[in-house]
Amino acid sequence: MKDFIKANLEKVMLIVVMAVLVVVAVFVVATVDVNPIELIKLSGSQPIEVVDGKVISGKPVKALRLETVFENRQYLLCRDETCNKVFHDDFRKCPWCKTQVDFAKEIEDGDSDGDGILDTVEAEYNMDPNNPDDALEDRDKDGFSNYDEITVGINGVPTLIDDPSSYPSMLNFIQAIPKKAKPLQFIYKSDQTSGSNKALWEVQFVDSRRKTRWVRVGGVIFASDYSLVDIEKVEGKVVLSVKKEGAELIKVYKGKYVYPPNGSGMVIYNNLGGKQEFVADDSKHNLLGLDGVKEVVDFRGWRRIGKEKVLKAIIFSRKTNEEFEIDSKKSILSPVK
């Protein structure tokens, strides 16, 4: 036994160390209360007390970021004094009372009401520097809050809060979900193309049920609404042309799945109007503001962003000359309704 331990001393020590780490981890999980309410401390200038797991505070003037020992600056305190609940900053509105929140990390010097807009800027826009509510109002009824028009604007330049025709890109309100095209429900399997009379040539197709059918030029391919338009020989290979009424001509090759043109892209959801539309890859699309003006945007594909490699749509606005990274889970901004 002693000889075995001597021969495997390093392995034995490694097992002992791992066992100790497991015991410590179990102890920590079992003894630490993970209720974030009991661990929260306010990161701004307002004091907050924690008593028996309940948050007691004065009247909050805004939603401020909070800190916990588990997640740094990941929680918000609802600014509605009748709610006053704590929630994760993934939410643009309080999940309980639906009050829209502000994401300023802390009250800046010269911001009396703590709404994230400096007093000097509020004076320029005829806003009340002692009223935090006016930051979340939509004075010109264009769907954007006063705060978003001033702090987001177009390329960082504020838009006008008194002019409904002056507002940031509508892409701020968009969510995007990738959509992959489905192949046509048939495959070109074989052919009989001997002789010079093309009218006698035939092509065998197989469908998703593995049923086969021979089709000549002009014939319909199963119940797919697609017809065989032409059969060509290109560099010794047979190439088919198929088409359905009102659609583009598609080239079909032996043994290959066929995808309809413009079948891949994204489904966009506009949080302002609540409409859902499909936008094909490398195509342009029109977004409408509340004033009825079209904003032409170009879908440029998908990109994985950040350490988490989140898949986001890359969309360019021709109106504001900005490129946006659009998420599928939430829009950049929430419209005022």
N, C-alpha and C positions, 0 to 999 in steps of 0.2 A: 504493500500500500504506500509506504514511504517512498519507495522507488518510483511508483506511479506519479505521486504528487510532485516529486523533484523533476521528473521528466516533463510534466505538464503544468509547471508552476504558473506560467503566464496565462494559460487558459483558465486555471482555477481562480486566479486573482481577478480576471475579467468578469467571470460569472458572479463573484462576490460583489464587485462594484456595481454591476447591473442590478443585482437583487436589492442592494441598498437604495439605488436611485428609484426603483419601482416602489419601495416602501415609503420613501419620502414623498413621491408624487401622490400616492394614495392618501397619505396623511394630509397633504395640502388641500386636495379636492374635498376631503371629508370635513375639514375644519373651517374652510373659508366660505363665508356667505356671499354668493354671487349676485345678490339683489342689488342692482345698480343704484336704486333710490337711496339705500343706506350708505353708499360710498361716494355720493356726488358732492362735489364742492363747486361753487360758482367761480368761473374764470374771469368774470367781469368785475365791476366795481360794487355791485350790490351784494350785501351779505345774505347768506341763506343758512338755516339751521336744519339739522336732522335729528328728529326725536322719534325713537321707536319705529324707524322705517318710514316716517311720514315727513314730507317736505313742508317746512313752514317758512314763508317769506313775505316780504311786503308786496305791494302792487308792482308786478313786473311791467316795465314800459315796452318791452320787446322780447323776442325769443333770443336768448343768449346761449352761446355754446357752453356746455358743461364738461367737466373732466371726471374720469373715474380711474381707478388703479388698473383697470383692465383695458380700457380703450381711451386714448387721448383725444379729447375734443370731439367726441362722437355723439353727444346727446344735446338736445335742445329743450329749453323750458318754455312752455306755451305762454304767449304774451297775454292771452285772455284771462283776466282775473277770476272769472267764474270757472275756468278749467284748470289752469296752472299745472298741467301734467307734464311729465318728462317723456320724451320719445327720441328715437334714433334720427340722425340728420339725413337719412335717406329720404325722409318724407319732406315734401315741399309744403304740405299743410298738416296741421295737427290731426292725427287719425281719430281723435275723439270729437273735437268741436269744429274741425275743418277750417280753423283760422289759419290764414296764409302767414308764413313765417319769413323772417329775414335772416340771411346767413352771415351777417357781419360777425367777425370773431370776437370783437370786444368793442366797447364804446370808445370812439376816438376823441382826442382832445378837440374841442370846438364843436361837438355834436351834442347839444343840450338834451335833446329828447331820445338820443341813442337809437335812431332809426337807420343809421348807416350813411346818412347824408349830412355833410357839414353844414353848420348854420349859415356860412357865407353863400353856399350853393343854394340852400333853401330860400335865402333872401332873393337870389337872382331869379328864381322860379315862382316868386310870390307864394311860398309855402310857409307854414308856421313852424319855426325851429323848436317850439315847445310842444308840438303835437306829433307823436310818432305814427298816428293812424294815417296821416296824409301821404306817407311814403307808399302805403299799400293801396291807395286809391288809384283809380284810372280816370283822370280828369277829362281827357279827350275821348274816352270810350273807344279806344282802338284795340283793346284787349291786353295791352301792356300796362303794368303798374307804373306809377310815377318813379318809383325806385329803379325799376328795370330800364326805363327810358333814359334815366340820368346815368346810371352806373354801367349799363351794358351798351346801349346805343348801337351805333354802326362803326365798327373798327375802333371802339373805345370812345368815339365822339358822341356825346349825348344827343338824343333826338328831342323834339319839342313835346312837352306834356300838355300843351294847349292846342295842338294841331293834329287832328285825326289822320292826316295824310303823311305825318312824319312819325315813323316808328321803326324799331329794329327789324331784322330779317324774320320772316315767318318760320324759318327753319328752327328758331328757338322753341317752337311749340310742337315740333314733329317727333314722333317715335318711328323707328324703322325695324322691320323684321325681314330677314333674308328669305327669299322664296326660290327654290330650285325647280327648274322645269322638269316635267315628267316626259319620258320618251313616248313616242307614238306606239300604239299597241300592236305593232307588227314589225317583222324583220325580213329583209330580202334574203332568202335561203339559197335558191338555185335558179337556173335559167336554161332555156332552150333557144339559142340564138344562132343556129346554123342556117346557112342560106342567105340570100341577098334580099328576100322579101320581108321587110321589117313588120309588116302587118301580121305575119305568121309567128313572129317571135313571142315567147311566153316567159313569164317570170313567176316563180313560186314564192309565196309569202307564208310565214307562220305567225300566228297571233299568240297572245298571252296564255291561251288555253291549249296551245300546241296543235291547233288545227291548221291545216294547210289549204292553200287555194292558188290555182294557176290563173294568172291575169294577163291579158293582152293590152296593148296601148289603147287607152280610152275606157278601160274597165275600172270598176270600183273595187278598192282593196278592203275586203270584209265590210263591216258596217261602220267604218271609220270616217266616212265622208271624203276620204282622199281617193283620188283617181290617178292611175298611171298615165302620165302625159307623154313621156318619151323614153326610149331606150337607146343608149349610145355606147359605142366602143371607143374608149380613150386609152391609148397606149396598151392595147391588149386586154384592158379591164372593162367590164360592163358597168356603166353608171346609169342609174335611173333618175327620172324627174317625176316627182309626185306633187300634187297640189289639191287643195280643197277650195271651194268657191269663196272668193273674197280674201284669200290668203296668199302669201308669197310662195313661189316655187321652191321646192326643197330637193336637194341632191341626195340620193340614197346609194350607199355602197354595200356590197355583199357582206352579210354577217355582222353589220354595225347597227347599234341602236340609233334611232333618228329622233332629234329634238326639234320641236317647232321653234322658229325664229322668235326672238324677244320673249322667250318663255321664262328666262331666269332674270332675277332682279330683286326687288324688295316690295313689301307691302308697307305703305306708310299710313300712320294714323295721325290725324291733325287734331290736337287737343282743343283747338279753338272752335272748330265747327263740328268735331266729333265724327268726321268722315274718314273712311278707309278706302285707299286706292292702291292700284298696282303700278309700279314704275319699272320698266325694263332696264337691263344693264346698258350702260353707256347711252342713255336717252335723256331728254330734257322733260321737265314737268312744270306745270303752272300751279303756284300756290296763290290763294286769294286772301287778301286782308279784309277786314270788316268794311273798308271803304270801297271794296269791289275791284281794287287795282291788282293786276296779275304780277307775280314775282316769278320770273323764270329761273329754275334751278336745274343743275346737271348732276346726275348720279354718276359718281366716279368709281364705284366699287366698294369693297370691304377691306378693313384693316384691323388688325388686333392691336389694341392700345394698352399701354401700361404694363406693370409687373404681372397683373392678373390676366393679361392677354384677352381683354374683353373685346368681342367682335362688334365693330361699329361701322355704320355706313358713312362714306365720305361724300358729302354733297356740297356743291359750289353754288353760291347765289350770284347771279349776274347783276342783280339790283344793287347789292351792297359790296360786291367784289370780295366776299369772305368765303372761306372753306370751313365747313362744320363737320364735327364728328358726332353722329347721331346714334343714340343708344336705343335698344329695344325695350328697356325696362321703364325709363322715364324720360321726359323731355327736358331740355336744358332749363327752360323757364315754364312756369304755370300761368296760363292766362287768367286775367281777372274776369270773373263772371258775376 
